[in-house]
Amino acid sequence: MQGLVQAMQTQAHTQATLQAQLEAQERADVWWASLLHTRFEDGAIEVARDEFVRLFRAKFILEHIQDRMEQEFLSLTQGPMTVLEYEARFAELSKYTPHIMTDERRKAKKFVMCLKPSLRTRLLAFDHRTLDEALSVACRQEGEMQQYLEEKKASQKRPVATFQREDKKKAVYQAPQRPVTTSSAQVPSQRSLGVKKECPHCGKTHGGRECWMVVGKCLKCWSSDHKIKDCPRLQ
């Protein structure tokens, strides 16, 4: 029984809605017929679509609603919306501002200036003649930015390279090295380093040999029978 009552109420509501729509349609038809006769000479003068929309809204849309929609359009920005969502709202609200959006170039400029800053800076370099051109470029740039962010996010999730992990393991398990101590016995002497002392007799460095000034021998053959000037090896 309750279901039947709900069905009857739904039907009554639907009929009331249809009746209201028919009455509104009838009022609009009467208004348009009168306007064609008085203003457009019974259709002899062609009526542009924008002009019809303006006249229709002036007749059937309350002034405060018109003002609210106009202000919403003027303050519209992309915000968190995608480019397509922003364009849909832009197109809907721009219908209430035909006196502001007088041509396609102005629409395109308004559309670009209210995009996200990251997108707006990319589109300002282009001269968009129509809203469709600006929309196409904005969608393409948005797709490229999204792809870049996804690739960057994926690269940050990649695991650390294997060789880096191995280096860390070696650093953890490597045994500490013992400090190297040096004793006095390990310090090389001047003899082992090949350092020769200067002779106190002749001032030369002739190693372990006896100084010629002391022994008086030949400096060539080291014979004690003669001096170097009489050495037969020099003859």
Secondary structure, DSSP 8 states (H G I E B T S, - for coil): -HHHHHHHHHHHHHHHHHHHHHHHHHHHHHHHHHHHHHTSGGGTS---HHHHHHHHHHHHS-HHHHHHHHHHHHT---TTS-HHHHHHHHHHHHTT-TTT--SHHHHHHHHHHTS-HHHHHHHTTS---SHHHHHHHHHHHHHHHHHHHHHHHHHHTS---HHHHHHHHHHHH----------TTTS--TTTTT-----TTTS---TTS--HHHH---TTT--SSS-GGG-GGG-
